[in-house]
Amino acid sequence: MTEDTTEGIDQHITPDLLRGLTSPRISRRRALQIGGLSALGMTLAACGIPGAQGSKLGLSAARAEIAKFWATHQKTGNLNFGNWPLYIDVGANKSDHPSLDLFTKETGIKVNYLEDIQANDTFFAKIQPQLAAQQSTGYDIIVITNGTYLDKLIELDYLTPLDQDRMSNFYQYSSTLVRDPSYDRGNVYTMAWQSGMTGIGYDPKRVGHKITSWNDLMDPALKGKIGMFADNEDLPTSALFAIGVNPETSTLPDWKKAADWLHKQQPLVRKYYDQTYIDALSKGDIWASMAYSGDIFQANLSGATLEFVIPKEGAGIWTDNMCIPQHASHPVDAMTYMDFVYQPKVAAILAEGINYITPVTDAQQYIQADAKAATGKDKQTLEYLATSPLIFPSAAEFSKLHRYRVLTKVEQIVWNNLFEPVYQS
């Protein structure tokens, strides 16, 4: 490690952390994800696979154990689905969900739909005691964003490897965005629910010019009118883009430079926001902010006139993922649902209700057909949805999108020490 690597951050990194950052590490997750499983072997402890606790298995044996697990489970007709609030289609009665009704009609599986996830960290804290005790969480499907807490669930063996034989719709219709993602090679544990971009949202009338770069959020003319996120994934990721670094391959010196960029920007920032940023942006309390693509889309449907931009340096893309926690009571019902939503007609129903990036690009033609058949305001909304780059980004836009850095436990400590003081001070 060079002298520049540690300059200015020695107070954050002890010698054992430095050794951890420079020593090669092969986690169980990484081992399992080589080719879908692993020639290096896998420990199936806590996967809900009987008799596997503490064992070290080769590739063939691991596949056999997973196949045995799924062969011994059958559809029960019940499914407990834990999701985020307002993150599914709704009918005329707000408690109705047409896509769930269609699923029950076609499969006979009744869904207990629970809007229990308010944040990744608090939900992880809620289910972690049961998972650690190898007990059911009460959920058969949970929806977790790629990043720190999905990584923890995988690293700690808290998720059940998916039945690849029950993923036919996924492999036929899933977009390249969600197939074999960097955070879950081979889709061993996850199937995407929806995705979104973290770029810049701004009010062009108030700003007075186009914003094209993360460094536009360093403009002294916007002092007190800039919003940034109070989080430890999107905020650092955006700063890495600002200094011209791909977050996925960033290094410790890059993190230091990104933290320095954020500290220099600090005097210009009105506030480090949670989800309330979108209200502040819509009302004019702030004029430009880090923003989620779906929030800008929905704000404009409600009458705002905001713009969303993927800065020229690039922007973050995140994915909320369906997973099956270990010891789930109805895993086959969960797999049935997870693959069901990859039918383009079903994906279209969800996209029309959620307004984020669908994992099924063929859903666009169904939305176009719905727009053609609709009238009035519904027609206008569906036409906007079917053509919006916030729902269907172009190939050029996709090329500027990158995912979060996957961090080891040791790296997470250093990362936290560098970036948390920015928004907590």
BATORKOL-624046 format. One record per residue (C-alpha): residue number from 1; residue in one letter; chain; x, y, z. Coordinates in nm, 4 decimals. Layout:
N
pos/code/unit/east/north/up
NUM/a/A/X/Y/Z;
...
end
This chain:
425
pos/code/unit/east/north/up
1/m/A/0.0000/0.0000/0.0000;
2/t/A/0.1400/0.3356/-0.0963;
3/e/A/0.1891/0.6268/0.1369;
4/d/A/-0.0897/0.8176/-0.0394;
5/t/A/-0.3344/0.5383/0.0383;
6/t/A/-0.3291/0.6057/0.4101;
7/e/A/-0.2510/0.9771/0.4205;
8/g/A/-0.5202/1.1690/0.6046;
9/i/A/-0.7143/0.8621/0.7144;
10/d/A/-0.4751/0.6940/0.9568;
11/q/A/-0.7088/0.7846/1.2390;
12/h/A/-0.9772/0.5665/1.0787;
13/i/A/-0.7747/0.2555/1.0021;
14/t/A/-0.5958/0.0317/1.2486;
15/p/A/-0.3181/-0.2055/1.1326;
16/d/A/-0.5507/-0.5057/1.1382;
17/l/A/-0.7962/-0.3220/0.9128;
18/l/A/-0.5162/-0.2405/0.6720;
19/r/A/-0.4220/-0.6073/0.6570;
20/g/A/-0.7857/-0.6901/0.5889;
21/l/A/-0.7996/-0.4415/0.3036;
22/t/A/-0.4918/-0.5812/0.1347;
23/s/A/-0.5333/-0.9551/0.1996;
24/p/A/-0.7210/-1.1637/-0.0584;
25/r/A/-1.0565/-1.2842/0.0741;
26/i/A/-1.2910/-1.5454/-0.0691;
27/s/A/-1.6279/-1.5320/0.1018;
28/r/A/-1.8889/-1.8047/0.0884;
29/r/A/-2.0978/-1.5768/-0.1311;
30/r/A/-1.8179/-1.5308/-0.3820;
31/a/A/-1.7438/-1.9022/-0.3782;
32/l/A/-2.1050/-1.9977/-0.4345;
33/q/A/-2.1454/-1.7482/-0.7168;
34/i/A/-1.8667/-1.8821/-0.9361;
35/g/A/-2.0611/-2.0472/-1.2143;
36/g/A/-2.3792/-2.0375/-1.0099;
37/l/A/-2.2240/-2.2615/-0.7454;
38/s/A/-1.8606/-2.3260/-0.6710;
39/a/A/-1.5818/-2.5564/-0.7666;
40/l/A/-1.4168/-2.4365/-0.4450;
41/g/A/-1.6961/-2.5816/-0.2372;
42/m/A/-1.9693/-2.4292/-0.0270;
43/t/A/-2.0961/-2.4335/0.3250;
44/l/A/-2.4714/-2.4807/0.3261;
45/a/A/-2.5044/-2.3906/0.6916;
46/a/A/-2.8273/-2.2103/0.7687;
47/c/A/-2.9648/-2.2371/0.4166;
48/g/A/-3.2587/-2.4343/0.5473;
49/i/A/-3.1108/-2.7448/0.3823;
50/p/A/-3.1348/-3.0329/0.6300;
51/g/A/-2.8118/-3.2014/0.7341;
52/a/A/-2.5907/-2.9396/0.5720;
53/q/A/-2.5010/-2.7319/0.8779;
54/g/A/-2.1277/-2.6875/0.9037;
55/s/A/-2.0443/-2.9108/0.6074;
56/k/A/-1.8044/-2.8270/0.3277;
57/l/A/-1.9283/-2.9550/-0.0055;
58/g/A/-1.7897/-2.9757/-0.3542;
59/l/A/-1.9745/-2.8530/-0.6601;
60/s/A/-2.1630/-3.1729/-0.7422;
61/a/A/-2.2576/-3.2391/-0.3810;
62/a/A/-2.3728/-2.8797/-0.3346;
63/r/A/-2.5965/-2.8993/-0.6371;
64/a/A/-2.7325/-3.2303/-0.5172;
65/e/A/-2.8134/-3.0884/-0.1728;
66/i/A/-2.9934/-2.7883/-0.3220;
67/a/A/-3.1881/-3.0125/-0.5610;
68/k/A/-3.2782/-3.2408/-0.2694;
69/f/A/-3.3997/-2.9440/-0.0671;
70/w/A/-3.6331/-2.8256/-0.3420;
71/a/A/-3.7497/-3.1795/-0.4232;
72/t/A/-3.8720/-3.2236/-0.0661;
73/h/A/-4.0867/-2.9082/-0.0717;
74/q/A/-4.4233/-2.8705/-0.2391;
75/k/A/-4.6673/-2.5885/-0.3117;
76/t/A/-4.8856/-2.5164/-0.0093;
77/g/A/-5.1237/-2.2587/-0.1523;
78/n/A/-5.0057/-1.9846/0.0814;
79/l/A/-4.7471/-1.7077/0.0536;
80/n/A/-4.6291/-1.4403/0.2988;
81/f/A/-4.4813/-1.1509/0.0997;
82/g/A/-4.3003/-0.8682/0.2816;
83/n/A/-4.2512/-0.5530/0.0743;
84/w/A/-4.2090/-0.1758/0.1027;
85/p/A/-4.5135/0.0569/0.1295;
86/l/A/-4.6709/0.1758/-0.1966;
87/y/A/-4.4502/-0.0595/-0.3983;
88/i/A/-4.7049/-0.2620/-0.5942;
89/d/A/-4.9993/-0.1947/-0.8260;
90/v/A/-5.3290/-0.0918/-0.6694;
91/g/A/-5.6860/-0.1138/-0.7896;
92/a/A/-5.9803/0.1205/-0.7541;
93/n/A/-5.9908/0.0125/-0.3912;
94/k/A/-5.6464/0.1020/-0.2599;
95/s/A/-5.6264/-0.2249/-0.0675;
96/d/A/-5.6661/-0.4281/-0.3883;
97/h/A/-5.3696/-0.5394/-0.5967;
98/p/A/-5.4726/-0.6667/-0.9426;
99/s/A/-5.1424/-0.8477/-1.0017;
100/l/A/-5.1833/-1.0459/-0.6779;
101/d/A/-5.5442/-1.1273/-0.7660;
102/l/A/-5.4280/-1.2555/-1.1065;
103/f/A/-5.1576/-1.4652/-0.9404;
104/t/A/-5.4079/-1.6257/-0.7039;
105/k/A/-5.6513/-1.6894/-0.9890;
106/e/A/-5.3885/-1.8602/-1.2047;
107/t/A/-5.2028/-2.0555/-0.9340;
108/g/A/-5.4463/-2.0985/-0.6473;
109/i/A/-5.1889/-1.9497/-0.4084;
110/k/A/-5.3276/-1.6981/-0.1589;
111/v/A/-5.0968/-1.4069/-0.0774;
112/n/A/-5.0664/-1.2430/0.2619;
113/y/A/-4.9203/-0.9121/0.1433;
114/l/A/-4.7397/-0.7139/0.4132;
115/e/A/-4.6002/-0.3615/0.3701;
116/d/A/-4.3548/-0.4112/0.6555;
117/i/A/-4.0260/-0.2816/0.5131;
118/q/A/-3.9574/0.0846/0.5860;
119/a/A/-3.5778/0.0723/0.5456;
120/n/A/-3.3186/-0.1958/0.4774;
121/d/A/-3.1346/-0.1449/0.8058;
122/t/A/-3.4370/-0.1498/1.0361;
123/f/A/-3.5899/-0.4491/0.8599;
124/f/A/-3.2614/-0.6398/0.8821;
125/a/A/-3.2512/-0.5647/1.2550;
126/k/A/-3.6075/-0.6960/1.2861;
127/i/A/-3.5469/-1.0329/1.1184;
128/q/A/-3.1841/-1.0931/1.2170;
129/p/A/-3.2578/-1.2545/1.5579;
130/q/A/-3.4846/-1.5178/1.3991;
131/l/A/-3.2376/-1.5835/1.1187;
132/a/A/-2.9482/-1.6187/1.3615;
133/a/A/-3.1541/-1.8679/1.5633;
134/q/A/-3.2376/-2.0617/1.2435;
135/q/A/-3.6072/-1.9853/1.2840;
136/s/A/-3.8673/-1.8682/1.0351;
137/t/A/-3.9030/-1.4921/0.9988;
138/g/A/-4.2675/-1.5279/0.9026;
139/y/A/-4.1885/-1.4153/0.5473;
140/d/A/-4.1502/-1.6301/0.2358;
141/i/A/-4.0394/-1.3386/0.0148;
142/i/A/-3.8637/-1.0224/0.1247;
143/v/A/-3.7570/-0.7305/-0.0955;
144/i/A/-3.4077/-0.5975/-0.0171;
145/t/A/-3.1982/-0.3378/-0.2010;
146/n/A/-2.8579/-0.4420/-0.3294;
147/g/A/-2.5891/-0.3053/-0.1029;
148/t/A/-2.4868/-0.3413/0.2595;
149/y/A/-2.7836/-0.5348/0.3957;
150/l/A/-2.8321/-0.7691/0.1031;
151/d/A/-2.4596/-0.8429/0.1244;
152/k/A/-2.4993/-0.9182/0.4957;
153/l/A/-2.7900/-1.1528/0.4352;
154/i/A/-2.5845/-1.3441/0.1810;
155/e/A/-2.2578/-1.3428/0.3768;
156/l/A/-2.4316/-1.4725/0.6892;
157/d/A/-2.6070/-1.7529/0.4981;
158/y/A/-2.9480/-1.6098/0.5772;
159/l/A/-3.0936/-1.6615/0.2285;
160/t/A/-3.2024/-1.9813/0.0563;
161/p/A/-3.0408/-2.0569/-0.2836;
162/l/A/-3.3101/-2.0298/-0.5491;
163/d/A/-3.4431/-2.3214/-0.7498;
164/q/A/-3.3031/-2.2431/-1.0928;
165/d/A/-3.5438/-2.4930/-1.2522;
166/r/A/-3.8354/-2.2746/-1.1421;
167/m/A/-3.7019/-1.9597/-1.3104;
168/s/A/-3.8127/-2.0181/-1.6712;
169/n/A/-3.9855/-1.6799/-1.7145;
170/f/A/-3.6907/-1.5065/-1.5522;
171/y/A/-3.4419/-1.6546/-1.7958;
172/q/A/-3.6681/-1.5930/-2.0946;
173/y/A/-3.7744/-1.2352/-2.0218;
174/s/A/-3.5394/-1.0701/-1.7711;
175/s/A/-3.3363/-0.7750/-1.8943;
176/t/A/-2.9573/-0.7780/-1.8970;
177/l/A/-2.9712/-0.5253/-1.6139;
178/v/A/-3.0923/-0.7831/-1.3632;
179/r/A/-2.9438/-1.1050/-1.4949;
180/d/A/-2.6142/-1.2097/-1.3344;
181/p/A/-2.5723/-0.8809/-1.1402;
182/s/A/-2.2414/-0.7964/-0.9753;
183/y/A/-2.3898/-0.8326/-0.6268;
184/d/A/-2.5304/-1.1831/-0.6936;
185/r/A/-2.3467/-1.3601/-0.9723;
186/g/A/-2.5581/-1.6305/-1.1271;
187/n/A/-2.8744/-1.5051/-0.9520;
188/v/A/-2.8076/-1.7622/-0.6834;
189/y/A/-3.0163/-1.5789/-0.4219;
190/t/A/-3.2079/-1.2970/-0.5919;
191/m/A/-3.4544/-1.2049/-0.8616;
192/a/A/-3.5067/-0.8322/-0.9178;
193/w/A/-3.8320/-0.6653/-0.8181;
194/q/A/-3.7728/-0.3170/-0.9637;
195/s/A/-3.4727/-0.0887/-1.0182;
196/g/A/-3.4080/0.2827/-1.0050;
197/m/A/-3.1408/0.5405/-1.0729;
198/t/A/-2.9857/0.7851/-0.8308;
199/g/A/-2.8993/1.0946/-1.0295;
200/i/A/-2.9830/1.4633/-1.0019;
201/g/A/-3.3314/1.6089/-0.9903;
202/y/A/-3.3709/1.9835/-1.0335;
203/d/A/-3.6158/2.2613/-1.1080;
204/p/A/-3.5003/2.4157/-1.4376;
205/k/A/-3.7018/2.7343/-1.3814;
206/r/A/-3.5298/2.8063/-1.0516;
207/v/A/-3.1814/2.6892/-1.1483;
208/g/A/-3.1977/2.8771/-1.4778;
209/h/A/-2.9790/2.6398/-1.6799;
210/k/A/-2.9314/2.2736/-1.7544;
211/i/A/-2.7524/2.0586/-1.5004;
212/t/A/-2.5292/1.7987/-1.6615;
213/s/A/-2.2645/1.7104/-1.4028;
214/w/A/-2.2309/1.6125/-1.0376;
215/n/A/-1.9942/1.9056/-1.0125;
216/d/A/-2.2845/2.1380/-1.0898;
217/l/A/-2.3777/2.0677/-0.7279;
218/m/A/-2.0590/2.2555/-0.6351;
219/d/A/-2.1941/2.5810/-0.7828;
220/p/A/-2.1740/2.8628/-0.5222;
221/a/A/-2.4810/3.0198/-0.6847;
222/l/A/-2.6844/2.7280/-0.5486;
223/k/A/-2.5646/2.7678/-0.1906;
224/g/A/-2.8429/2.6702/0.0485;
225/k/A/-3.0501/2.5284/-0.2368;
226/i/A/-2.8755/2.1918/-0.2750;
227/g/A/-3.0033/1.8671/-0.1270;
228/m/A/-2.7959/1.5538/-0.0720;
229/f/A/-2.8884/1.2155/0.0753;
230/a/A/-2.8227/1.1231/0.4373;
231/d/A/-2.7176/0.7699/0.3626;
232/n/A/-2.4044/0.5634/0.3376;
233/e/A/-2.4492/0.4144/-0.0075;
234/d/A/-2.5959/0.6647/-0.2545;
235/l/A/-2.4090/0.9642/-0.1108;
236/p/A/-2.0579/0.8116/-0.1346;
237/t/A/-2.1420/0.6499/-0.4683;
238/s/A/-2.2423/0.9842/-0.6169;
239/a/A/-1.9245/1.1475/-0.4861;
240/l/A/-1.7182/0.8737/-0.6512;
241/f/A/-1.8866/0.9529/-0.9809;
242/a/A/-1.8137/1.3221/-0.9232;
243/i/A/-1.4389/1.2527/-0.9047;
244/g/A/-1.4560/1.0356/-1.2176;
245/v/A/-1.4410/0.6912/-1.0549;
246/n/A/-1.6566/0.3851/-1.1198;
247/p/A/-1.7868/0.2924/-0.7723;
248/e/A/-1.7866/-0.0806/-0.8466;
249/t/A/-1.4087/-0.0858/-0.8885;
250/s/A/-1.3175/0.1988/-0.6532;
251/t/A/-1.0248/0.1744/-0.4143;
252/l/A/-0.9395/0.3124/-0.0739;
253/p/A/-0.7602/0.6208/-0.2157;
254/d/A/-1.0699/0.6872/-0.4297;
255/w/A/-1.2899/0.6803/-0.1200;
256/k/A/-1.0706/0.9382/0.0518;
257/k/A/-1.0926/1.1695/-0.2495;
258/a/A/-1.4696/1.1250/-0.2650;
259/a/A/-1.4996/1.2076/0.1059;
260/d/A/-1.2878/1.5184/0.0486;
261/w/A/-1.5218/1.6222/-0.2350;
262/l/A/-1.8212/1.5897/-0.0052;
263/h/A/-1.6557/1.7890/0.2738;
264/k/A/-1.5780/2.0702/0.0276;
265/q/A/-1.9392/2.0699/-0.0897;
266/q/A/-2.0792/2.0729/0.2658;
267/p/A/-2.1107/2.4546/0.3060;
268/l/A/-2.3376/2.4668/-0.0012;
269/v/A/-2.5778/2.1946/0.1134;
270/r/A/-2.9054/2.2962/0.2741;
271/k/A/-2.9667/1.9534/0.4252;
272/y/A/-2.8807/1.5843/0.4011;
273/y/A/-3.2254/1.4389/0.3400;
274/d/A/-3.4167/1.1183/0.3800;
275/q/A/-3.7182/1.0594/0.1526;
276/t/A/-3.8478/1.4080/0.2393;
277/y/A/-3.6129/1.5579/-0.0215;
278/i/A/-3.8761/1.5205/-0.2925;
279/d/A/-4.1223/1.7442/-0.1065;
280/a/A/-3.8506/2.0057/-0.0522;
281/l/A/-3.7582/1.9938/-0.4201;
282/s/A/-4.1199/2.0133/-0.5377;
283/k/A/-4.1936/2.3107/-0.3085;
284/g/A/-3.8775/2.5013/-0.4021;
285/d/A/-3.7022/2.4776/-0.0652;
286/i/A/-3.4168/2.3274/-0.2641;
287/w/A/-3.3564/2.3707/-0.6352;
288/a/A/-3.1302/2.0747/-0.7109;
289/s/A/-3.0748/1.7483/-0.5297;
290/m/A/-2.9628/1.3935/-0.5464;
291/a/A/-3.2794/1.2175/-0.6547;
292/y/A/-3.4354/0.8823/-0.7303;
293/s/A/-3.5673/0.8504/-1.0843;
294/g/A/-3.9072/0.7149/-0.9799;
295/d/A/-3.9628/1.0003/-0.7361;
296/i/A/-3.9131/1.2585/-1.0105;
297/f/A/-4.1434/1.0646/-1.2418;
298/q/A/-4.4174/1.0496/-0.9782;
299/a/A/-4.3718/1.4150/-0.8746;
300/n/A/-4.4204/1.5244/-1.2346;
301/l/A/-4.7354/1.3134/-1.2620;
302/s/A/-4.8610/1.5123/-0.9621;
303/g/A/-4.7981/1.8456/-1.1330;
304/a/A/-4.4332/1.9277/-1.0668;
305/t/A/-4.2057/2.0369/-1.3537;
306/l/A/-3.8787/1.8816/-1.2479;
307/e/A/-3.6059/1.7286/-1.4595;
308/f/A/-3.4014/1.4189/-1.3866;
309/v/A/-3.0532/1.3829/-1.5290;
310/i/A/-2.7969/1.1085/-1.5415;
311/p/A/-2.4804/1.3201/-1.5018;
312/k/A/-2.2132/1.2893/-1.7669;
313/e/A/-1.9801/1.1222/-1.5154;
314/g/A/-2.2367/0.8486/-1.4557;
315/a/A/-2.4960/0.7627/-1.1935;
316/g/A/-2.5872/0.4856/-0.9571;
317/i/A/-2.8373/0.2183/-1.0358;
318/w/A/-2.9874/0.0098/-0.7590;
319/t/A/-3.2149/-0.2890/-0.7590;
320/d/A/-3.4662/-0.4050/-0.5025;
321/n/A/-3.4528/-0.7830/-0.4983;
322/m/A/-3.6921/-1.0612/-0.4102;
323/c/A/-3.5234/-1.3135/-0.1804;
324/i/A/-3.6333/-1.6177/0.0189;
325/p/A/-3.5120/-1.6063/0.3790;
326/q/A/-3.3918/-1.9324/0.5268;
327/h/A/-3.6508/-2.1535/0.6942;
328/a/A/-3.9337/-1.9940/0.4956;
329/s/A/-4.2550/-2.1935/0.5401;
330/h/A/-4.3652/-2.1785/0.1745;
331/p/A/-4.0539/-2.1663/-0.0486;
332/v/A/-4.2129/-2.3299/-0.3552;
333/d/A/-4.5006/-2.0817/-0.3427;
334/a/A/-4.2376/-1.8067/-0.3206;
335/m/A/-4.0512/-1.9366/-0.6267;
336/t/A/-4.3825/-1.9639/-0.8138;
337/y/A/-4.4620/-1.5989/-0.7476;
338/m/A/-4.1107/-1.4707/-0.8177;
339/d/A/-4.1109/-1.6290/-1.1623;
340/f/A/-4.4762/-1.5351/-1.2273;
341/v/A/-4.4009/-1.1611/-1.2219;
342/y/A/-4.1497/-1.2053/-1.5051;
343/q/A/-4.4295/-1.2620/-1.7542;
344/p/A/-4.4350/-0.9407/-1.9612;
345/k/A/-4.8081/-0.8838/-1.9104;
346/v/A/-4.7651/-0.9061/-1.5320;
347/a/A/-4.4509/-0.6945/-1.5350;
348/a/A/-4.6485/-0.4286/-1.7232;
349/i/A/-4.9191/-0.4233/-1.4539;
350/l/A/-4.6508/-0.3723/-1.1904;
351/a/A/-4.4645/-0.1049/-1.3877;
352/e/A/-4.7852/0.0909/-1.4407;
353/g/A/-4.8403/0.0944/-1.0660;
354/i/A/-4.4839/0.1384/-0.9400;
355/n/A/-4.3214/0.3727/-1.1987;
356/y/A/-3.9657/0.2461/-1.1601;
357/i/A/-3.7428/0.0548/-1.4026;
358/t/A/-3.9076/-0.2775/-1.4807;
359/p/A/-3.6821/-0.5864/-1.5003;
360/v/A/-3.8779/-0.7006/-1.8075;
361/t/A/-3.8221/-0.4825/-2.1145;
362/d/A/-4.0971/-0.6630/-2.3098;
363/a/A/-4.3449/-0.5082/-2.0652;
364/q/A/-4.3186/-0.1895/-2.2708;
365/q/A/-4.5309/-0.3256/-2.5554;
366/y/A/-4.8104/-0.4143/-2.3109;
367/i/A/-4.8010/-0.0641/-2.1620;
368/q/A/-4.8158/0.0805/-2.5128;
369/a/A/-5.1210/-0.1337/-2.5870;
370/d/A/-5.2851/-0.0201/-2.2632;
371/a/A/-5.2110/0.3427/-2.3546;
372/k/A/-5.3701/0.2962/-2.6956;
373/a/A/-5.6857/0.1571/-2.5392;
374/a/A/-5.7077/0.4167/-2.2600;
375/t/A/-5.8777/0.7557/-2.2658;
376/g/A/-5.8358/1.0905/-2.0950;
377/k/A/-5.5818/1.1337/-1.8191;
378/d/A/-5.5116/0.7597/-1.8011;
379/k/A/-5.4093/0.7623/-2.1678;
380/q/A/-5.1734/1.0551/-2.1128;
381/t/A/-5.0149/0.8913/-1.8093;
382/l/A/-4.9633/0.5570/-1.9831;
383/e/A/-4.8160/0.7225/-2.2935;
384/y/A/-4.5718/0.9098/-2.0701;
385/l/A/-4.4868/0.5882/-1.8867;
386/a/A/-4.4338/0.3862/-2.2049;
387/t/A/-4.1827/0.6342/-2.3456;
388/s/A/-4.0130/0.7609/-2.0298;
389/p/A/-3.6370/0.6993/-2.0019;
390/l/A/-3.6940/0.6862/-1.6254;
391/i/A/-3.8777/0.3560/-1.6776;
392/f/A/-3.7109/0.2336/-1.9973;
393/p/A/-3.3579/0.3815/-2.0123;
394/s/A/-3.1852/0.3742/-2.3494;
395/a/A/-2.8703/0.1741/-2.4170;
396/a/A/-2.6691/0.4980/-2.4037;
397/e/A/-2.8145/0.5797/-2.0628;
398/f/A/-2.7514/0.2294/-1.9332;
399/s/A/-2.3875/0.2622/-2.0307;
400/k/A/-2.3471/0.5431/-1.7764;
401/l/A/-2.5038/0.3504/-1.4886;
402/h/A/-2.3082/0.1527/-1.2310;
403/r/A/-2.3869/-0.0326/-0.9112;
404/y/A/-2.2660/0.0126/-0.5558;
405/r/A/-1.9246/-0.1079/-0.4464;
406/v/A/-1.9518/-0.4523/-0.2855;
407/l/A/-1.7695/-0.4190/0.0478;
408/t/A/-1.6151/-0.6772/0.2749;
409/k/A/-1.6773/-0.6456/0.6486;
410/v/A/-1.3388/-0.4777/0.6936;
411/e/A/-1.3924/-0.2390/0.4037;
412/q/A/-1.7359/-0.1462/0.5390;
413/i/A/-1.5773/-0.0196/0.8619;
414/v/A/-1.3362/0.2047/0.6733;
415/w/A/-1.6089/0.3224/0.4353;
416/n/A/-1.8359/0.4119/0.7283;
417/n/A/-1.5611/0.6033/0.9055;
418/l/A/-1.4959/0.8111/0.5959;
419/f/A/-1.8505/0.8924/0.4868;
420/e/A/-2.0771/0.8889/0.7908;
421/p/A/-1.9244/1.2087/0.9385;
422/v/A/-2.0262/1.3986/0.6225;
423/y/A/-2.4007/1.3715/0.6811;
424/q/A/-2.4012/1.3135/1.0575;
425/s/A/-2.2092/1.6292/1.1472;
end
